[in-house]
Amino acid sequence: MTMLLPAMPDIFHVYDTTLRDGAQQEGLQLNVNDKLKIARYLDELGVGFIEGGWPGANPNDTAFFAAAADGVLQLKNAKLVAFGATRKAGTTAAEDPQVQGLIDARTEVVCIVAKSHDEHVFRALRTTLEENLEMVADTVRHLVSQGRRVFVDCEHFFDGYKANPEYALEVIRTAADAGAEVVVLCDTNGGMLPSQMGDVVSAAGAIGVDLGIHCHNDTGCAVANTMSAVDAGVMHFQGTLNEYGERTGNANLVTVLANLQLKYGWPLVSPGALAEATRIAHAVAGVTNVPLNNRQPYVGSSAFAHKAGLHASAIKVDANLYQHIDPILVGNDMRMLVSDMAGRANIQLKGSELGYDLSNRDLAAKVTDTVKAREMDGYSYESADASFELLLRAEMGLLEDFFEVLSWRVITGHEMKPEGDSEATVKLRAKGVVHHLVGEGHGPLNSLDVALRGALKQAFPQVDSYELTDFKVRILDQGHGTDAIVRTMIDMTDGERLWTTVGVGTNVIEASWEALYDAYRWGMLKR
């Protein structure tokens, strides 16, 4: 069956507001260098516009625009946008210092927010409906007279349209008549549903100005609402990377972009740029220090992960049977998850992914049985590929022992000193030589890591580059109190790769040691 898809407008804007609206997320703080890094990533992705912040509203945003204007930020694809508001009531745009701040930002494009909900005019601006219209018109005219391209965000437009449709539409008409290039309809409270979008956007479109859409995710429909608005005729959408934004976040820019490019066939960015989307999303998460949702569409690490044995059996025949696109189009990859739900096909595909031939049915069945038995004991290999590979090599008789641990122990107490509050001793044999080292650290795991690393690097200097980057502990049988079984997971890197290992036991230190021991073994295996 042929499906009729919307035709791409002659001009279509991909507009990112990560640095402004996204930065309003609880717990997210961006300094000038952070904003410069993210802007470069956005430019690499190929977006058309990057809203950099509100110059004059805070020192960071002012410094960011100053750095960009002085040439620190060189954009190849995007235009930088300064964000602000209409002038204050009772003055003129030419006299308003906030409006002058937009001009001083030296961007070609300016986006101003305007009130389009009558109650917000009365209660937030404390002015009249007529004065609000004049504030919009005066600000747009003044910015246009200063050579700026002007976009207008109609704040709370959809709520305003429900309350007073004539006035909400008059705000659009006023902005358009004053010279606004695009008027953006904002679902500021995020309360819209996709079925409601089309009629409202169509009513606004009758005015004859180019329209945009800006959706928040409070109903969980930000992406769907954005797509509905595009279907109704908007030629500009706003979103943020990784759904950043206050409350529940904004429309996910990459999700909408990929939907339009891969589902509608609209060539909004180069295929090569879209293929960098996963890397860029993860890189920006690293800059913001806000972990990326693994289940995020297209770019999440679980977006193309398969766990059920039925899925794996079908994927062996054709990977596309359980995938809506080829992951490589967005720079992601298919992953086979190894768990107690896994069948032999999962294990065979996972082995192939790691470079091992498990076409022998008996061997694949043996590995599958071992995985299921260990998962019954509390192990989880879904996110611990390094531990799974060590298990796999052991079952295949390929596991090389680089060193033999003869003994280890840890002492921890309450006394505080510069070296830490714990002491660990590790004794091991490597390359025929026994190494015995004491390590001090902040907590048992840190001291064990110091001791093990110190003992190993005498025989294997490369381990000095290993760094433990994350450590997680989970209680598996809640209700058992302090004797409960715990699972520990360790992330380690050598600066080039990141790998994860798992340990299980009723003794949290012993479980941590198991994960740490495997982390060093896998790192040395790959070296």
N, C-alpha and C positions, 0 to 999 in steps of 0.2 A: 504494500500500500504506500503510495506516495503522499508525503505530508507536506502541506504548504507552509513554508517558513517566511517570516517577514523579510522584506527587502531592506538592505542596509541603506540608511539615509546618505545623501551626498557628503555630508559632514557628520562625524560622530566623535564625541569627546569621551575619553577615558580620563577621569579626574580623581586624583588621590588626595585624601585628607588625613592621612596617617599622622603627619607632623602637627596637625592642628586638632581636629576632632578626635583622632585616635589617641593623642597624647593626654586627653582628658580622662583616660581610663584610671580607675583606682589603682594605686601602687605603681603606676608607670611614670617615670621621670626621665626626661631627655635633656641633656645639655647640648651646647652648640655643636660639639664634635659628633655626638650621637645623631643629631639632625642632619648634619652634612653627610655622614655615612649612609643613612637611610635614604636621603635624597638621591645619592649616586646609585644605590640599588634600584630605586624606583625608575630612574632614568634608563638604567640598563634593561629593565623589564619592558620599557617602551611606552609608558603612560604619556598622555599628552600634556597633563597639567599636574603640578605638585603644589598643593596648598601648604605653604611653609609655616604658617602661624599668624599671630596677630601682632604686628609691630607696634610697639608702644604699650601693649598690655602687660608684658613682662620683659625683663632684661634679656633673657635667653633668646626670645623671638627677635627682639630688636638687633641683638648681636649677630644672630643667624643671617638676617637680611643684609646687614652691613657686610658681613664676610662674603656673602654671595655676590653682592654688587661690586665688591672689590676684586672679584675674580677667583676667590678661593673655590667656588663651586662652578664647574664647567659642565653644562648640560648639553647633551647631543640630541635628545629627542623631546624632552619636556620643557614647558614654560613654567617658571616659578610664579606663584600667585600669592599676593598679600591679602590677608583677610581682615575685615573690620566691620564697622556698623554704619548705619546712616547717621547723619549729624544729629546732635541733641536738639530737643525742642527749644524754641525761643532764640535760636542763633542762626547762622548761615553756614553752609558747608565750607566756604572760603575762610571762615573764622574758627572752625572747629579744629582743635589740635589733634584729635584722633584721626580725622580725615586727612589732615596734613601728614600725619605719620604714615598713612598709606602711600601718599605721593613720595615721601622721603625714602620709602623702601625701594624705590627705583625698579619696580617690576612692570613689565608690559601689561600684565593682567591683574585686575583687582576684583575681589569678590566681597560684596557687602551683604550683611544680613539685615533684613527688613521685617517688621512685624506685619503679619497678614491675618492675625486673629484679633477680632475687635476687642475681646476681653483683655488681651495682652496690651493692646494700645491704652485702654483705660487704666488697667491696674499695674502694669509694669512700667510703661512710659509715662503714665499719668498725664496724658494729653488727649486731644480730640482726634477723631477719625480724619478730619480734614487736614490737621497739622501733620499727622503721620504720613499722609499722601504727599504733602509738600516736602517733608523730610526726605522721602524716597526720591522724588523728582529732583530736588535741589542737589542732593549728594551725587546722583548719577550724572546729572548735567555737568557738575563741577569736575568730576573725575574724567569725564569724556573730554572736557575742554582742556584738560591737562595731558591729553594724549593717551589716556588709558583705555584699554578694553575692559568693559565692566560686566561682571556676572552678578546677579542678585539672587541671594538665597531667601526665599519666602518662608520664614520660620513659622512652624505650627500651621502650615498651609492647610493640611487636610482637616485638622480640627477646626480651623477657622472657616473652611468651606462648609462644614457641617452646621456650624453655628450661624454663619452669615455669608452665604455664597456670593451675594452681589458685592460685598466689600472685599472678600478675598480675591475675587476676579479683578476688582478695580485696582488693587495693589499691583497685580501683574500688568495691567494695561498702563498704569502710571509709569512703572519702571521701563516698559517697552517704549512708550512715547518719549521718555527722557533720554533714550539712547542705549539702554541695556542690551547687550548682545545675546545673552541667555538668561532666562528666569528659571530658577531651580525650585521645584516643589518639594518642600521638606516635610517628611513625616517625623517631626522632632520627638514626639512622645513614643513613636514606634508602635502605635496602636492599630495600624491599618491591616487589612487582609487582602490577599490578591484579587479576590472577587469584587472588591470595592474600588480597585485602582482605576480600571479602564474608563468608567463613566466620568470620574473626576478629572482625570488627565485630558480626556476628550473635550470636556467643557472648557478647561483652561486653554487647550490648543485652538479653540475657535477664535481666540484673540489675535492669533497670527504671529506670535513671537516664538522663537526657538525655545524649547523647554528642556529642563533637566530634572533629575530625580535624586533625592537624598533620603535614604531610609535607615532607620534604627531597627534593632532586632528584638524589641520587647515582646512581640508576639511570636518570635522565632521565624518570622516571615520576611526578613529584610531582603534576602536574595530573591525570593519569589515575588515580593512586591516590586523590586527593581525590574525584574524580567517582565512583569505585567505592565509596568509603566513604559518600558521599551516597546512592547507590543502595541501600546496605545499611541506611540508616536514621539516619545522624548528622544532627543539626539545627544544627550549628555547624561552620564551617570556618575555619581560620586560614591566612593567606597574607601575602605581602609584595608591595609594588609592584615591578615590574621584576625580579622574581625575586631581589631582594637577599637575602643571607644567607651564612653561612660555607660553605666548601667550594664546592659547586656551586649553592648557593642553596636557597630555599624555593619552595613552590608559588606560582605567579604569581597574585596576588589578582584582578587584572583579568581574566585568562583564565578563571578559575573563575567569577567573577561573571558575565561575559558569556555563558559556556556555560549557566549556570543560567537566566539571564534570557532570552536569545535563543533557546536551543535547547530548554530545558524549559518556557519560558513562565512562570517564577516571577517575580513582580514584586518583586524584592528592593530595588531603588532606583528612583527616578523615571526615566522615559525621558530626560528632560532632563539628569539627572545622569550617566547612562551615556553620553550624547552628549558629555560633557566628558572622557571617559576618556583619549583620546589627548592632549589638551592637558595634563591633569593628570600623566600619566605622563612626558611630556617636561619639564614644569615641575619635577617632583621630581628628574628626572635632572640638571637644571640646578643644583638646590640641593645634591645629593650630589656633584656633579662627577664622576659615574660615567656615561659615555655609555650611552644606551639602545640596546639591541640592535635594529638596524634590522629584523631578521627576527622580532621579537617578535610573537606572535599578536595580532590585533585592532588594536593601537596602534602597531606598528612602521611606519616609513616605507615598508618593502617589503611590508607585509602585504597590500596590494591593488595591487601593482605588477606590470605585465605587460610581458614582453619579447618572447616568441616571436610571430612574425607570425601564426601560426595562432590564437593567443589573441585578438590584436587584431581579426582578421577576424570572429571570433565575437562579440566585444564590440560591434562596430559594429551587429550585429543585436540583441543583448540583453546588457547588461552583466552580468546575473546568470548567464549561461552559464558564466563562469569565476570567479565570486565566490560564496562560501557565504553572505554576508549583504550588505546594503547598507552600505557603509563609514560612511555618515553616522550610523548607529545608535550608533557608538562614537566619533564625531567625527573619523573618518579620511576619506581620499579615495582614489579610484582614481587611479593614476599609470601613464602609458604610458612605458616606458623606450625610449630611442632608442639603438640599438646596431647592430653588424654583423649581428645576428640579426633586425633589424627588417624588416618588409615595409612596403609602401606604406600599409597600414591603420594600422600603428603611427604612422607619420609624420602621417597625416591626423588621427588621434585626438589625438596630442600637439599638433599645431598648433591644433586646436580647443580643447584644454585651455588653451593659452596665448592664445587669442583670435584665431587666424588661420584664414582659409578656404582649405583645401587640397583642395577638392572637384575642382579641375582635375587630371585624372589625370596629364597630362604634367608639371605643376609638382610634384606629389607624387612622381612617379618621379624627377625631377631631384634633388629634395632627398634622397630615399632613396639615390640613387647617390652623392651628395656625402658623406653621412654614412658610408656603408660604406667609401668610399675613405679618408676621414680616419681612421676607426677602424682601418683597415689600417696607417696611419702611427703609430698609438699613441694617438689621442685617444679619450676615453670621455665620452659625453654622458649616461650613465645618471643620474649624480648632479650633472651640470653643466647644469642647465636654462638658466642665464643664457647660457652659451656657445652652447647650441643655439639659443636665440632670436636671438642675434646672427647666427649662420649662416643661420637661416631668413629673417631680414629681408634679409640680403645676397642670398640667392638670389631673393627676391621683389622686389629693387630698392627696399627700404624702409629701408635702413640709413642713418641720419643720422650724419654725422661732426661731432661737436661740437668736435673739436680735431684738429690734425695734429701728430704727433710728428716733429720735424725731426732730432733726434739724441738719443742717450742713451748713457751709459757709467758704469761702476762701477769703483772702485778699492778693494781690500781688503787689509789688512795685519795684522801681529801687534801693532802698538802699541795700547795701551789708553788711552782717555781718556774723560771723562764723556760725550761725545756719541756714542761708539761706536768701532768699529774699521773702519768702511767709509765711503766717500764716493761719492755718485752725482751725476751732472750730467744734467739733463733740459732740453731745449730744444724748445719747442712753439709752435704758432700757434693762438690761440683768439680768436674774434670779431675777426679781422683784426690782432691784436696778437701780437708774438712775446714769449714769456716764457722766461727762462733762469734756472734755479735750481739751486743746489747743496744737497744734503741729506746729513746725517751720521746714521748709525744703527748699530745692533748687527747686523752682517751685511749682505750685499748687498741682500736683499729689503727689509729695513727702511729702508735708506738710499734705495733706489729709491722706496719708498712715500712717504717724507718729501719727496723732491724732486718727484715727480709731483704729489702733493697740493698742495705749496707753489706750483707753477707754475699748476696748474688753478684754485685757489681765488681767484686774482686776477681771473679771468673768471667763475668759477662758485663763489660762496661756499658753496653747499650741500655741496660735497665735503668740507668740514671736518668734517661729521658722520659721514663714512664711517669705519668701523673694520675693520681686518683681524683676524678672530677665529680663523682656523685656516689652516694651511699644511701640505700633505702632499706628499711626494716619493716616487715609486715608480720603481724600475729595471725596465724592461720586457723587455730582452733580457739576462737574467742570464748571466754567463760572459764578457761582453765587457769587463769591467773598467771602468776610468774613462772609456772612450769609449762606454759603453752609452747607449741612448736612455732618457730619463727622462720621466715624466709628472708635472706639478705640478698641484695643485688648491688653490684659494684660496677661503675663505669670507669674505664681507664683509657688513657690516650698516650700515644707516643709523639704527638704533634702532627701526625699524618692521618692516623686512623683512630676511631673510637670503638671500643668493644665492651661487651657486658657479660658478666659471669654471675652465677647464682650459687648460694649455699643454703643448707637447711639443717635445723637441729633444735633441740630444746634449750641448748646453751647458745645464747646469742653471739658470744665471742667465738665459739667453735664454728658456728655457721658463717660468721664474718671471715674467719680464717680460711674456710673452704673456698669462699668466693675470691678472696685475695690471692690465695695459692693458685687457683685456676687462672686468674687474670694475668699473673706473671708467666705462667706456663704457656698460655695462648700467645701473649706478646712475643715470647722467645721463639715459639713455633713459627710465627709469621716473619720473624727476622731471619 
